[in-house]
Amino acid sequence: MLITGRRVPVVLCLVVMVVALGSLAMGGTLETRMANLQLVPLTGPAKPFTLAKLDGTRLTLADLAGQPALLYFWASW
């Protein structure tokens, strides 16, 4: 069924409202979620590791010694 004409804004508003209400119902408030977070205690330095970079070279944790480093691991499946 193709939605045309004056129905498009109405259907779009309904979809936005359903998504917004669903996210509120599932997620709760930011304050509630932040209050439930727990800190993970540090037990020592990071264990040595090696990563393959996009150019084919390798990067080790030792290469970053003395520098701040942010490691962001992302996967999509």
GIBELGI-V256898 format. One record per residue. N is the residue number from 1. D_FIRST is the distance of its C-alpha to the first C-alpha in Angstrom with 2 decimals. Layout:
# GIBELGI-V256898
<<N;D_FIRST> <N;D_FIRST>>
This chain:
# GIBELGI-V256898
<<1;0.00> <2;3.79> <3;6.43> <4;9.52> <5;13.02> <6;14.73> <7;12.04> <8;12.26> <9;15.81> <10;15.27> <11;12.59> <12;14.87> <13;17.88> <14;16.61> <15;15.95> <16;19.41> <17;21.05> <18;19.93> <19;21.15> <20;24.33> <21;25.18> <22;24.63> <23;26.93> <24;29.51> <25;29.55> <26;30.02> <27;32.31> <28;34.68> <29;36.70> <30;38.23> <31;41.67> <32;41.05> <33;39.87> <34;42.80> <35;45.25> <36;44.25> <37;44.96> <38;48.15> <39;50.37> <40;51.31> <41;55.06> <42;56.36> <43;58.67> <44;60.05> <45;59.18> <46;56.15> <47;56.80> <48;57.18> <49;54.17> <50;53.17> <51;49.84> <52;48.80> <53;47.93> <54;45.47> <55;48.44> <56;49.72> <57;52.62> <58;53.22> <59;53.41> <60;55.50> <61;55.92> <62;59.52> <63;58.34> <64;56.98> <65;60.16> <66;61.09> <67;57.79> <68;54.91> <69;51.91> <70;48.31> <71;46.66> <72;42.89> <73;41.49> <74;37.77> <75;35.82> <76;32.25> <77;31.31>>
